[in-house]
Amino acid sequence: MIKIENVSKKYKNKERIISVLDNVNYEFEANKLYCIIGKSGAGKTTLIEILGLLLDFDSGKILINQKDVSSLSDNEKSIMRNKNFGFVFQSYYLNPLMKAYENVMLPMYLDKSINNNQRKEKAFKLLSQVDLKDREKHFPKELSGGEQQRVAIARALANNPDIILADEPTGALDTENAINILNILKELSKQGKCVIVVSHDDRVKEYADIVLKIEDKKIKEA
């Protein structure tokens, strides 16, 4: 799925150069749920943004489904993100002026091969899969935090991506809703997707097939 080879990333802060990742190597596979842990500032979010082609890196190589993406243009990266990745964030990023099914439809508008009725039908099906049947026409403000996160997951699945990247997806949720989200992510991994979760939440480790730790600018199995 994703292979990273000797990837390094530095930030410039005024006159200082801060190295976050240094010659990182790892291969993420399908049918697995990965949990990435590490201290605050260790580089967890930086890594997941690099994996999702949201952030450039300084050196090294990334292969996604055996395709080298290191030198892709911004437009090519955008196309690959939409086709291969689903993103789930702690803050949900739902459009407050759109109903749940309309939020789920958003990524589908880049696919010109389907019409609006097909998009709507697919959005309703995805919301049903995350146990939000009968909540499809509610606005985000009418949904609980856990329900909003499930809408975000349904939206992440809109284009049937191979890879799910989740950054602190349970951080703002109570125990019951967090467990619901983790069960959904685990099931997605069992369905053949590569699910990568960055989290401070110890509960995530219980669901992970592999726990990774970012420490001293490297990735290692915890």
C-alpha positions in Angstrom: 0.0 0.0 0.0 2.4 2.7 1.2 6.2 2.3 1.3 8.4 5.1 2.6 12.1 5.1 2.0 14.6 7.3 3.7 12.0 10.1 4.2 13.2 13.2 6.0 11.4 16.4 7.0 12.7 19.6 8.5 11.0 22.9 9.5 12.6 26.3 9.6 11.7 28.3 12.6 13.2 31.8 12.4 16.9 31.0 12.4 16.6 27.4 13.6 16.3 24.3 11.5 14.2 21.7 13.3 14.5 18.1 12.1 11.2 16.1 12.7 11.8 13.0 10.6 15.2 11.6 9.7 15.6 8.9 7.1 12.4 7.1 8.0 11.6 3.7 6.5 8.5 1.7 6.8 5.9 -0.2 4.7 2.2 -0.1 5.5 0.1 -3.0 4.3 -3.6 -3.7 3.5 -5.8 -5.5 5.9 -4.2 -3.9 8.9 -5.0 -1.1 11.4 -1.9 0.8 12.5 -1.7 3.0 15.6 1.0 5.6 15.6 2.0 7.0 19.0 4.6 9.3 20.3 5.1 12.4 22.4 3.6 15.7 21.5 5.8 17.3 18.8 7.4 13.9 17.9 6.2 14.2 14.3 3.0 12.1 14.2 0.8 14.6 12.4 3.7 15.5 10.1 4.1 11.9 9.1 0.4 11.3 8.4 0.2 14.5 6.3 3.2 13.4 4.3 1.7 9.9 3.8 -1.5 11.6 2.6 0.3 13.9 0.2 -0.8 16.9 2.1 2.7 18.0 3.1 6.0 17.9 1.1 9.0 16.2 2.5 12.7 17.1 2.0 14.3 13.9 0.8 13.5 10.2 0.3 10.8 8.4 -1.6 7.2 7.4 -1.1 5.5 4.6 -3.1 1.7 4.3 -3.1 0.5 1.0 -4.6 4.0 0.7 -6.1 3.8 4.1 -7.8 6.5 6.7 -6.9 4.7 9.9 -5.9 7.8 11.8 -4.9 7.8 14.0 -8.0 4.1 14.4 -8.8 2.7 17.8 -9.5 0.2 19.4 -7.1 -2.7 18.5 -9.5 -1.5 14.8 -9.8 -1.3 14.6 -6.0 -4.8 16.0 -5.7 -6.1 13.3 -8.0 -4.3 10.6 -6.1 -5.5 11.9 -2.8 -9.1 11.8 -4.0 -8.7 8.3 -5.5 -6.6 6.5 -2.9 -7.1 8.2 0.5 -9.9 8.9 3.0 -9.1 11.4 5.7 -10.7 11.5 9.2 -9.8 14.3 11.6 -10.5 15.0 15.2 -12.3 18.3 14.3 -14.6 16.6 11.7 -14.5 19.5 9.3 -18.2 19.1 8.3 -19.9 21.9 6.4 -22.4 23.3 8.9 -24.7 24.5 6.2 -25.0 21.0 4.6 -27.0 18.1 5.8 -25.2 14.9 6.7 -25.7 13.2 3.3 -24.7 16.4 1.5 -21.4 16.4 3.4 -20.8 12.8 2.4 -21.5 13.6 -1.2 -18.8 16.3 -1.4 -15.8 14.2 -2.5 -17.9 12.5 -5.1 -18.3 15.6 -7.2 -14.8 15.0 -8.6 -16.1 11.8 -10.2 -17.9 12.9 -13.3 -18.9 9.3 -14.2 -21.8 9.3 -11.7 -24.8 11.7 -11.6 -26.2 13.5 -8.6 -28.9 10.9 -7.9 -26.2 8.2 -7.8 -24.1 10.3 -5.4 -27.1 10.8 -3.1 -27.9 7.1 -3.1 -24.3 6.2 -2.3 -24.2 8.8 0.5 -27.3 7.3 2.1 -25.8 3.8 1.9 -22.5 4.9 3.5 -24.4 6.7 6.3 -26.4 3.5 6.9 -23.1 1.5 7.1 -21.9 3.7 10.0 -25.3 3.3 11.8 -26.7 6.7 10.9 -29.8 5.6 9.1 -32.6 8.2 9.7 -30.0 10.9 10.5 -29.1 11.5 6.9 -30.9 14.8 6.6 -29.7 16.3 9.9 -27.4 19.2 10.0 -24.1 18.8 11.9 -25.3 21.0 14.8 -28.2 18.5 15.3 -25.8 15.6 15.7 -23.7 14.5 18.7 -19.9 14.5 18.4 -19.8 10.8 17.8 -22.5 11.1 15.1 -20.5 13.9 13.4 -17.4 11.7 13.5 -19.3 8.9 11.8 -20.5 11.3 9.1 -16.8 12.2 8.6 -15.9 8.5 8.2 -18.7 8.0 5.7 -17.4 11.0 3.8 -13.9 9.5 3.9 -15.3 6.4 2.3 -17.1 8.2 -0.5 -14.7 7.3 -3.2 -13.9 3.8 -1.8 -10.2 4.6 -1.0 -7.6 1.9 -0.3 -6.1 3.9 2.6 -7.8 5.6 5.6 -5.7 8.2 7.5 -7.1 9.2 10.8 -5.6 12.0 13.0 -6.8 11.8 16.6 -10.3 10.5 15.5 -11.4 9.7 19.1 -9.8 12.7 20.9 -13.0 14.7 21.4 -15.3 11.7 22.1 -16.6 10.0 25.2 -15.8 6.3 25.8 -19.0 4.9 24.1 -18.6 7.0 20.9 -14.8 6.4 20.8 -15.4 2.6 20.9 -18.0 2.9 18.1 -15.5 4.8 15.9 -12.7 2.3 16.7 -15.0 -0.6 15.8 -15.8 1.0 12.5 -12.1 1.6 11.7 -11.2 -2.0 12.7 -13.9 -3.4 10.4 -12.6 -1.3 7.5 -9.2 -2.8 8.0 -10.8 -6.3 7.9 -12.4 -5.3 4.6 -9.0 -4.9 3.0 -8.2 -1.3 3.7 -5.0 0.1 5.2 -6.1 2.1 8.2 -3.5 4.4 9.9 -4.5 6.1 13.1 -2.4 8.7 14.9 -3.5 9.0 18.5 -2.7 9.7 22.1 -5.7 7.5 23.1 -4.5 4.2 24.7 -7.8 2.6 23.6 -6.6 2.7 20.0 -3.8 0.3 20.8 -6.3 -2.4 21.7 -7.7 -2.4 18.2 -4.4 -2.1 16.3 -2.7 -4.9 14.5 0.6 -3.0 14.8 1.5 -0.2 17.2 4.3 2.1 15.9 6.1 4.8 17.8 7.8 7.9 16.5 10.9 8.5 18.7 14.2 10.2 18.0 12.9 11.1 14.5 12.4 7.5 13.5 9.5 5.0 13.3 9.8 1.8 15.3 7.4 -0.9 16.4 6.3 -0.2 20.0 
